[in-house]
Amino acid sequence: MKKAGILNRHLSGALAELGHGDGVLVCDAGMPIPDGPRVVDLAFRAGVPSFAEVLDGLLAELVVEGATAAREVRSANPAAAALLDDRFPELGLVSHDELKARSAGARLVVRTGEARPYANVLLRCGVFF
């Protein structure tokens, strides 16, 4: 049994399969999930687990070379915008519709219980060497 890091076996296994350039969508409970990507649904109740908790857990285990979010997050969810700006100084912004379209190409979708709007980010995996 693992003693640290992500303990959810489905998520831990999915992360181990990722490679350089793969996309990981971390999304709120309301984000439409496209057909295609593997989905690990962590949502339990509204707000649990939070977008911030899941994102920080993923960032502790993944090498991320880029991130994209919906520009609507700035006005609709300033707390999520501040979190994303803090974690990704070079955050790319696109329309929410464009983010949904791009998420179809993700390799993995991690759904949180977040119940505030536009708490979504598409991560692009990097490489540790």
Buried (B, 14 or more C-beta within 10 A) or exposed (E): EEEEEBEBEBBBEBBEEBEEEBBBBBBBBBBEBBEEBBBBBBBEEEBBBBBBBBBEBBBEBBEBEBBBBBBBBBEBBEEBBEBBBEBBEEBBBBEBEEBBEBBBEBBBBBBBBBBBBBBBBBBBBBEEE
